[in-house]
């Protein structure tokens, strides 16, 4: 049993390499992971009199969030449209193996791209008082957001624009309820209660702590919440893809 699982994980590594080579050198990663968060950050910061260093943790969160969910939602439709999914399914791989490889590729690229906003933050004079906590947040957050993106790719469509539209409808509301631009402590009780349904909320809270601004929630609660979201996303994604993947063939 252990050898079988290990074999599937090794095959996931091959799928990770394939995804990185095919998808993650594409424009959407740069646009949605770096340029779009920077534009959103500048648009929000100008004219509001807010300290730039106070907004930087949110910029890092947005960058990781959008990068990790930029390609996974459209990978399955692309594979379906190009008829490469049939060849992949005919190989000795389980559905969870394919999903695991896609998730790892998304998370890895999210971790790499996170270096950009972190360097920008350092350039603006932000001092990370706890860089280890920031690194841990990027790792667990990237895995969580990449796993969430697997859910967006569940509908058995062959046109990427449909999942892109669904992705936008999901990610943008999460962005604005997650305390990215306004700290949790400054939100109204109702808005704060709503923000707890977003995993991005907990990542941003940890990032604020790592940047020396303090966290609203205990750090262990932030990490436990992200891990819980990841587990739920993974279980649901595997179950739903097992039902919808045959409909793609």
C-alpha positions in Angstrom: 0.0 0.0 0.0 2.8 2.4 1.0 4.7 1.6 -2.2 1.6 2.2 -4.3 1.0 5.6 -2.7 4.7 6.5 -3.1 4.5 5.5 -6.8 1.5 7.8 -7.3 3.3 10.7 -5.6 6.3 10.2 -7.9 4.0 10.4 -10.9 2.6 13.6 -9.4 6.1 15.0 -9.6 6.1 14.3 -13.3 2.8 16.0 -13.7 4.1 19.0 -11.7 7.0 19.3 -14.1 4.6 19.1 -17.1 2.3 21.8 -15.7 5.2 24.2 -14.9 6.6 23.7 -18.4 3.3 24.2 -20.2 1.2 26.5 -18.2 3.1 28.5 -15.6 5.3 30.3 -18.1 2.2 31.8 -19.6 1.1 35.4 -19.3 -1.8 34.9 -16.8 0.7 34.0 -14.1 2.6 37.3 -14.5 -0.6 39.3 -15.0 -2.6 37.9 -12.2 0.2 37.1 -9.8 2.3 40.3 -10.1 0.9 43.1 -12.2 -2.8 42.9 -11.2 -2.1 42.9 -7.4 0.3 45.8 -7.9 -2.3 47.8 -9.8 -5.0 47.0 -7.2 -2.6 48.1 -4.5 -1.7 51.4 -6.1 -5.3 52.2 -6.9 -6.3 51.6 -3.3 -3.4 53.3 -1.7 -3.4 56.6 -3.7 -5.3 59.4 -2.1 -6.3 57.5 1.1 -3.4 58.7 3.3 -2.6 55.2 4.3 0.9 54.1 5.2 2.3 52.0 2.4 4.1 49.6 4.7 0.8 48.9 6.4 -0.7 47.8 3.1 2.2 45.6 2.0 1.1 42.4 3.9 -2.1 42.6 2.0 -0.2 43.0 -1.3 1.7 39.8 -0.6 -1.5 38.0 0.3 -3.2 39.1 -3.0 -0.2 38.1 -5.0 0.0 34.6 -3.6 -3.7 34.1 -3.7 -4.1 35.1 -7.4 -1.0 33.4 -8.6 -1.9 30.0 -7.0 -5.3 30.2 -8.6 -4.4 31.6 -12.0 -3.9 28.4 -14.0 -5.4 25.4 -12.2 -9.0 26.4 -13.0 -8.3 26.3 -16.7 -5.8 23.4 -16.9 -8.5 20.8 -17.0 -10.6 22.6 -19.7 -7.4 23.1 -21.8 -6.5 19.4 -21.4 -10.1 18.5 -22.4 -10.1 20.7 -25.5 -6.7 19.5 -26.7 -7.7 15.8 -26.1 -4.6 15.3 -24.0 -6.7 14.5 -20.9 -7.7 11.1 -22.5 -4.1 10.2 -22.8 -3.4 11.2 -19.3 -6.3 9.2 -17.9 -5.1 6.1 -19.8 -1.8 6.3 -18.0 -1.5 4.4 -14.7 -2.3 7.4 -12.5 -5.2 7.9 -10.1 -7.4 11.0 -10.3 -6.0 12.3 -7.0 -2.5 11.9 -8.4 -3.4 14.3 -11.3 -5.0 16.7 -8.8 -2.0 16.5 -6.5 0.4 17.3 -9.3 -1.7 20.3 -10.4 -1.9 21.5 -6.8 1.9 21.2 -6.2 2.6 23.1 -9.4 0.3 25.9 -8.5 1.6 26.1 -4.9 5.3 26.0 -6.1 4.8 28.9 -8.5 2.9 30.9 -5.9 5.8 30.5 -3.5 8.3 31.7 -6.2 6.2 34.6 -7.3 5.7 35.7 -3.6 9.3 36.8 -3.7 8.3 39.7 -5.9 5.9 41.5 -3.5 8.2 40.7 -0.6 11.1 42.4 -2.3 8.8 45.3 -3.1 7.9 45.5 0.5 11.5 45.5 1.6 12.2 48.3 -1.0 9.5 50.4 0.7 11.2 49.9 4.1 9.0 47.2 5.5 10.9 45.1 8.1 9.8 41.6 8.6 10.2 41.1 12.4 9.5 37.4 12.0 10.7 36.2 8.5 10.2 32.5 9.5 6.5 33.1 10.2 6.2 34.9 6.8 7.9 32.0 5.1 5.6 29.4 6.8 2.5 31.5 5.9 3.6 31.6 2.2 4.1 27.9 2.1 0.8 26.8 3.8 -1.1 29.6 2.2 0.1 28.6 -1.3 -1.0 25.0 -0.7 -4.4 26.1 0.5 -5.1 28.5 -2.3 -3.9 26.0 -4.9 -6.2 23.4 -3.4 -9.1 25.8 -3.5 -8.4 26.4 -7.2 -9.0 22.7 -7.9 -12.6 23.2 -6.8 -13.0 25.9 -9.5 -11.9 23.4 -12.2 -14.6 20.9 -11.2 -17.3 21.8 -13.9 -16.7 19.4 -16.9 -16.4 22.1 -19.6 -13.9 22.3 -22.4 -13.8 26.1 -22.8 -11.4 27.8 -20.4 -13.4 31.0 -20.4 -16.2 29.4 -18.4 -13.9 28.4 -15.5 -12.2 31.8 -15.8 -15.5 33.5 -15.3 -16.3 31.3 -12.4 -12.9 31.9 -10.9 -13.4 35.7 -11.1 -16.9 35.4 -9.5 -15.3 33.5 -6.5 -11.9 35.2 -6.1 -13.0 38.9 -6.2 -15.6 38.7 -3.5 -13.1 36.8 -1.3 -10.5 39.5 -1.9 -12.8 42.3 -0.6 -14.0 40.4 2.5 -10.6 39.2 3.6 -9.2 42.2 5.5 -6.6 42.6 2.8 -6.8 46.4 2.6 -8.5 47.0 6.0 -7.2 45.2 9.1 -9.6 42.9 10.9 -9.5 45.1 13.9 -10.9 48.0 11.9 -13.8 46.0 10.4 -17.3 46.1 11.8 -18.4 43.0 13.7 -20.6 41.9 10.8 -17.9 42.4 8.2 -15.4 40.6 10.5 -17.7 37.6 10.8 -18.1 37.4 7.1 -14.3 37.6 6.6 -13.8 34.4 8.5 -15.2 32.3 5.6 -12.1 33.3 3.5 -8.8 31.5 3.8 -7.1 34.7 2.6 -8.2 36.4 5.8 -6.0 34.2 7.9 -3.0 34.4 5.6 -3.1 38.2 5.7 -3.4 38.2 9.5 -0.2 36.2 9.7 1.5 38.4 7.2 0.6 41.5 9.3 2.1 39.9 12.3 5.3 39.0 10.4 5.6 42.6 9.3 5.4 43.8 12.8 1.8 45.1 12.8 0.4 42.4 15.1 -2.3 39.8 14.4 -5.9 40.1 15.3 -6.3 36.4 15.9 -3.8 34.0 17.7 -1.3 32.7 15.2 -2.1 29.1 16.0 -5.8 29.9 15.1 -4.7 31.4 11.8 -2.6 28.3 10.9 -5.2 25.8 12.0 -7.8 27.6 9.9 -5.7 27.5 6.8 -4.9 23.8 7.4 -8.6 23.1 7.9 -9.6 24.9 4.7 -6.9 23.0 2.8 -8.2 19.6 4.1 -11.8 20.4 3.3 -10.9 21.8 -0.2 -8.8 18.7 -1.0 -11.4 16.1 0.2 -14.3 17.9 -1.7 -12.1 18.4 -4.8 -11.2 14.8 -5.1 -14.7 13.6 -4.6 -16.2 16.0 -7.2 -13.5 15.4 -9.8 -14.0 11.7 -9.5 -17.6 12.3 -10.5 -17.0 14.9 -13.3 -13.8 13.7 -14.9 -15.5 10.9 -16.8 -17.9 13.5 -18.3 -14.9 15.2 -19.9 -14.0 12.1 -22.0 
